[in-house]
Amino acid sequence: MIKDMTQGKVLPLILLFSLPILVGNVFQQMYQLADIFIVGRLLGENALAAVGASAPIYFMFLIIAFSFTGGLTAITAQRFGAGDYDGVRRSVTHSIRASAVLSLILTVFLLVFLNPVMRLLNVPESIYDDSYKFILILGLAMFLLVGFNLLSGFIRALGDSRTPLYFLIFSSVLNIVFNFILIKYCHMGVIGSALGTVLAITVSVICCICYIIKYFPLLCIKREDWGYDAAFMREHLNIAIPMSIQFSVLSVSIMIIQAVCNSFGEKIIVGFTIALRLEQLATQPLLALGLAVATFVAQNFGAGKMGRIRRGVRQTAFVSFLISLLMSVLVFTSGREIIGSFLDKPDPFAIGIGVDYLGISIMFYFFLGMIFIFKNTLQSIGKPFYPVFSGFVELGIRSFAAIILANQIGYSGIYYASPLAWVGGAVVVFIGYYINVYKPVKKITDA
């Protein structure tokens, strides 16, 4: 259902819009948790380490696809907010072109650089082959991953966050079913986990296209919509490229952390892998709020309602603070039991690694929530400098913590990498928000 977010009460609009995104993201994280749960319980500790050791490579592809398509569809949302429906369809065609090029670039990168990157990640020889095959299979399906994110972004740009949720749930369930069958009954090992993910995304993309054709005529392009406009493409890329650079920098910093983690051996990898998956699940409400703010801001920016944007950001930031406290308590009280459940024969040392990391990171969830809100706000109004700069700040801090601290105090130095990076990144994007949004409109009466 199409939703105009330029009218009505601000906070209820954002919260209601964020709920389907949250449920969808939780399902996505749940299937990732189910993936490593199935691998850990059916294949053992080494297989789980193989999946986790190279996971940052897939995360890099995933986050680039998500951020790039999110930048493209921000223009779609702006055109919709301005009531320019011809512009909406033209945005669709230009976004498809840009996404096709991105898919090709990422696939070529994978084929050329996968082996050197895995060597840089210090993937242990005992799990190298399984880890390599796992990432190669996922990476070769990159055009499907980009396509699914683009289609979901188009629908969200029109104010509908429910339909992408349904497809994400569908994809998540399929993924779990395929993985279980391919690993347990087809005896395909770690390769079965990767193939299950590819099959699930393929079915979801086909269903998503069919649904858009039938129920979203505004997104159904005409022949004349394919006319190429270089200036219009630059408008899309001016948001999409900085967003993808920003998140590429983030993924590089996470790869550095993983490389240091891998150097300490399989048990450290196992504990850290499970803890990161739990953390990603716990912070999904914060991410969902940020994504809801992105569409809200883009539509209201297209309608020229800056005062309304400011009020929405202020109210959402307060809700994000409350959620971060709640999730910190939940992770603190139940983290150990959940981590232990992922292994058929739980190793106390591996479990302790995950628990110790979560014990530190939960104290900094608020800063991560602020990054999601302020970054999405700045990107949706076409101000990418501060989000990109914050990414480099996070890269510097994570690299320092992962390399210097780990060298000084051992693997526990890794625990401080992301929390400290969140603080630095949050400060940068808040300054950007103050300069570009708060200060120019602070005397304007909220619309």
C-alpha positions, 0 to 999 in steps of 0.5 A: 500500500502506497503511503504519503508521509508528508501528512499526519502525526510524525512519530506514529507514521515513522513507528508504524512504517518501521514495524514491518521493516523491523519484522523483516530485518529480524526474519533476515537475521533469524535465517542467518542465525538459523544458518549458522545454527544448522551448520554448527549443530549438524556439521560441527565447530570447524564448519561454523568457523568456515562460515564465520571466517569469511563472512565479512566478504559477503557482508561487504557485498550485502551492505554495498548492495543495500546502501547503493540501491537505498541511495538510488531509491531515495530519489524515487521517494523524493519524486513521489513526495513531490507528486512527480509520478513520471519522475518516479518511473524514470527513477526506476529505469535509471536505478535499474541501469545503475544496479546492473553495472554495480552487479557486474563490478562486484562479480568481477571483483569477486572472481579476481580478488577473492583468494587474495582477500581471504589470505589477507583475512588470515583464514586458517588453512584447516577451514580455507577450502570450505570458506572459499567455496561458501563465499564464491557461491554466494558472490556469484549470485550478486545480481540477485542480491542487488535486484532483491534490494532494489525492488524492495527499495522501490516499494518502500520509496512509495511508503509501503514497508509491508510488502518487502516484509512479506517477501523477506519473510518468505525468503527467510523461511525458504532459506532455512528449509533449503539449507536444512535439506541440502545439509542434512539430506543431500550431505552437501556440507557448507556448500549446501548452506550457500546454495540454499541462500541462492535458491531462496533469493532467486525465488523471492526475486521472481515473486517480487517482480510478479507482484509489482507488475500486478499491484504497483502500476505506478512502478510499471515502466513504459517505453518512454521511461527508458530515455537516458538523462545523464543529469538525472543519473548523476542525481541518483549517483550523487547519493548512491555512490557516497552511500556505498563508499561509506558502507564499503569503508565500514565493511573494510573495517569489519574485515580488518577486525575479522582478520585479527580475530582469525589470527587467534584460531578457530575457537575465537572465530566461533565465539565472535561469529555467534556474538556478532550475529546476536548483536546484529539481531539485537540492533535491528530495531535501531536499524529499522528506525533509521530506514523508516527515517530515510523514507520519511525524510526523503518524501518530506524533503521532496515536499519542502517540509524541513521543519517536519523533518527536524521534528521527526528526527528529534522524536525518533532519536528519543525512541531509539535511546529507549530501545537501545536500553531495552536491547542492552538489558535483554542481551546482557541477561540471556546472551550466554544461554543463546550462544551455547545453544549454537553448538552441539558440544558447547566449548566454554572458552568459545562461549566466554569469548562471545559473552565478553564481547557482548558485555562491552558492546551493549553499553554503546548501542545508543551511539549506533542508533544515532548513526542510523538516524542521522546518516539516513537523514543526511543521505535523504536530503542529498548531503553525503559528506558527513556520512562518508566522513563518519565511515572513514572515522569508524575505519580508523578507530576500528583499525586502531582497536583491532590492530593496536589494542589486540597486539597490546592486550590480546584478542580482548582488544577486538571487543572495543573496536566497534563500540569505540567506532560507533562513538566516533561515527555518531559524533561526526553525523550529529555535527553534519545534522546540526549544520545541515538540518537543525541550524538552518530550520531551528527558527522555523515552526514545525510544519 
